[in-house]
Amino acid sequence: MVTDQAESWRLTAHRVIHRGHIVALEEDDLESLNGEALRREFCCHPGSVAILAVDEQERVAVVRQYRHPVQMRLVEPPAGLLDVAGELPLAAAKRELAEEAGLAAADWRVLADFCSSPGISDEVARIFLARQLSPVPRPDGYAAHGEEVDMGLTWLPIDQLLDAVRAGAVNNIALVLGVTTYCLARADCSIDGLRPGDAPWLMHQRVAQLKSERDDD
């Protein structure tokens, strides 16, 4: 089985350059395996979840959200940060689906796990597949703000989204990866063989452990 492997190079110094509301910019001095001294800056991120919610007509629930760093309104699946202490990823996904789409799902699977940009960030993300959908009220206490106020909700056919991925017309990584993974699983009739929604997420656990060790230093 092809798999990523854990490896840690010798750390000689660690600094927090800036700590913001959501992320922190940190810097490490380290040695490569051949003894070369290196300095690496990276963004420390809480992680995230995204949900590809597919109904019985093979339509996907998407929002159109403004993203300031690229100054574009992107077509995206419902998604959010893992920024609630003690909240498990599946519980976060259920909360985000209810908040952003007003939906609940009876069937949850894992489509894909990924590192968003591991050369510069420790963000890890999990894309869930949600099926057997039903409408629910927004959770108590939830109030849309900022970019969430006018992002709307649209149902688009999965094949139309796949065409948009192929054309380079949509760029949100969770949407691109979620749509392509779903279509591959559909093509070989393996959707029901996808990992369950509560499957272990070892990369998320590893990153959380590394954060904890840095905070203890």
Helices and strands as residue ranges (DSSP letters): E 10-19, E 24-31, E 37-44, E 48-53, E 59-67, E 72-76, E 79-81, H 89-101, E 103-115, E 124-135, G 146-148, E 154-157, H 158-167, H 173-187, G 191-193, E 195-196, H 202-216
